[in-house]
Amino acid sequence: MTSPPIVLRLSGITKRFGPLVANDSISLTLYEGEVLALLGENGAGKTTLMNILFGHYVADEGSIEAFGQPLPPGSPRAALAAGIGMVHQHFTLADNLSVLDNVAVGTEPLWRPRSDRAAAKAKLLDLARRFGLEVRPDAPVGDLSVGERQRVEILKALYRDARVLILDEPTAVLTPQESASLFDTLRRLTADGLAVVFISHKMNEVFAASDTVAVLRGGRLVATRRTAATDREELAELMVGRALKPPTPAPLEPGEPVLTLSGVTVGSGHGRPLLDAVDLTVRRRQIVGIAGVSGNGQTALAELVSGLIHPESGTMALKGEAIGSAGPAEMVRRGVARIPEDRHAAGLVGAMAVWENLIAERYHDRAFQRFGLIRRGAARAYAEEVIAAFDVRCPGPDARTQLLSGGNMQKLILGRTLAHGPDLILASQPTRGLDVGAVSYVHGRLLEARAAGAGVLLISEDLDEILALADGITVAYHGRLTPVLPHGRVSVRQLGLLMAGHWEILPEIVDAA
Amino acid sequence: MELFQTILDILVSAAFWTAVLRIATPYILGTLGELLCERAGVLNLGIEGIMTLGAMAGWMAVYQGADLWTGVLVAALCGGLMGLLHATLTVPLGLSQHVAGIGVTLLGTSLSYFVYRLVLPQASTPPTVEPFQPLDLPGALAQTPMTYMALILVGVVAYVLYRTPVGLAVRMVGENPAAAEAQGLSVTAVRVGAVVAGSALMALAGAFLTLSAFNAFFFNMVNGRGWICIALVVFASWRPGKALLGAVLFAAFDALQLRLQQVAGGVLPYQLFLMMPYLLSILALVLVARRASYPRALMIPYRKGER
């Protein structure tokens, strides 16, 4: 049997950012009709490598060949012309423009006197139908859910007749059913002769979808394997360099309620409410997981518990005390610790020093200020403590926060929120975009806090995470929450159905429980 | 009550609307120019200086013997050059758009006065040229060709922005340059192009002042019109049609206060009337612009491959 034709050949790619070697002489080959998984921890250089391939970065050394032709470096236009399409981890879409605009921009000759929107729309809808990627061409991208945006990103590449599709962390935002359908889509694409590279740090995705897996660690390609000829343990060891064991939550007896929501409605002003008559109780020594596809009220719930928005009707109580319209500072004072959904936007100030971020929630404490002046010495000493206690890898308390990796930023936030023994921890997507090592660290810390008596409200789009940690699971759909279902009494398939809105199956789950 | 009647009388007179369109013309052109720059993500505070230079260059060309339309073209070219300067500083070099813009305004203004004095060292009363004449049409339609050009340009800019590939590219680089780059567009080229074109429009606004509204160039003649255009862009929510509306509204306030000064000038200090258009603009901004969805990448320099 002859092997299929080579579509891409990367040879000796090296890329340095200052002293950091992000890619160290990496060589890879991609064949037609193949799905290659690029597996590795965050900071292993996966995204950098793909950005070089797509022309966002220029490699310091090495060369790329696409379909036998050398690919000019540093030009996305050349990459697109060579048939390479990329779906970025942070979507590159303009929120104020329509889906069609986002897909069509740059595909027509720039000086054509009139855009042919009818033809563009027909082509988009035809692609959407062919590959099962449902979209509304005229909706502004800002109105779409994260899952829908990803579909737009994939369509963007297909619209350009991509023959190689690069996907950066594609399933992070999808339900299990949606992921399965994405993998179906990928299979349909490869059957059509496309080659797919997808970047991942999730083992189950690798086994569900790939033919070949390349493992990166610390900027080096450490191994390439046929997926069928390897197993989870081998890949995990290759990826991390050591063996990891999954978290094992010890069963604990839940204590008194720390957070009680009864009949809370928010955002009913325009159309569907963001939260619709939500009832929820989180007790001490309990982790309640909110499963659901993004855009079903999770953000509003997180903002409600952080004190950023307030119930329009219904009541919220903390440790039995009703909360009126307490703001974020008051909520922090009352023992709510928060791990925000987006650590860059709402968690940390990248341009500020590590120590400044660490005291950001309590700079007004007597410990850190006197007569309105910051006590830098005390703040720095405190920062040193947190850095040591939470194993934050950084040059020191004065380092600029944006230079830290995602995992270390999250440790910094954990240090800030957990150092004071909170009563309620609001963890929104606490491990989104983190690597295996950092994920297991975050999970361990959350379980420790639970054992120490905190209640944890875990909002996650990663079902595996919820299944690994939560004592009780509730599903968010269109602003409503199901009753809390005890862990172990509900299957992944049932959760997926609930996430897609099939709540008619609830009675059978509740009866069985 | 009497004042109300007076205002009503003014509003129904054809002469009033003739004045409104004349006053609105530089605002229409300037706002369109600024809008084009900002849609591509570049704030152009150079507008005041570019308008001054356009006013001077257009007039000077005609004074030196060129015909009026050549003067207009010269003004646009000078504006485009200033735009190229601003774009070079802010797009490939990624400097602060505020600082570069203020620099361009100072340069444009002083350069205009310098060249003017260089050519006409001892003129005490500003020399004049024969300006554009109003078309022979009834009522408020009796405008100079440049006013009609401004009105047509509103449609042209709207068409280009919303109906052509290059307009989509301009909007995309102003919303999300990384996305534009990922679609194979050159963010630098699109932004520089938009700023150059927008600056040329600004210079036309200046040329209107010296070749159509008046017939001479004198110091401080732009007199803050550029800054008003920047506010009008926000008022217009970055849409050409609304820019026209805003410019006409502002001009109407201005024309109204001029007439009220004559009517009620004896009773109230005239400075109060001078203030009126600006006060009303601030009010309109508060009411209209709070919900405006501005171009997301406005004022953010784009550096390729940065992390």
Interface residues (C-beta under 8 A of the other chain):
Chain A: F17 N51 F54 H56 Y57 V58 G74 P76 R77 L80 A81 M86 H88 T92 L93 A94 D95 N96 L97 D101 N102 A104 V105 G106 T107 E108 P109 L110 W111 R112 P113 R114 S115 K156
Chain B: R163 T164 P165 V166 L168 A169 R171 M172 E175 N176 A178 A179 A180 E181 A182 Q183 G184 L185 S186 S293 P295 R296 K304 G305 R307
